[in-house]
């Protein structure tokens, strides 16, 4: 693994750190097939290896297909990444509706950018079974 410069990652997903913080989400114990090297994240979503870097306004990425049947259409791959990170919902819109609850508001502001991902159900099940017998640092 090596660190990738932003210029090497030819696709861009416009999302702020407040909506998605890769460091918080990918290291939260929701997934176990992601590794960070310097400022670059490497991980698998379905049949693709993604390489991600984040700046305050976007996630920059590229991918490599594991399967010959995987689509290389940039729009479809971008949609797949948006779906994986559950970006159809805006955290700022949701947190505005929770503003009357002081406890919930303080949690949202303390953990800005943390969100639930939409992992493959089979991978999620296997991760759950594995985690029942181990702890997160040991699995990772």
Secondary structure, DSSP 8 states (H G I E B T S, - for coil): -----GGG--EEEE--TTT--HHHHHTTTS-SSEEEETTEEEEEETTEEEEEEEETTEEEEEEEESSTTS---HHHHHHHHHHHTTTTS-HHHHHHHTTT-HHHHHHHHHTTT-------HHHHHHHHHHHHTS-HHHH-
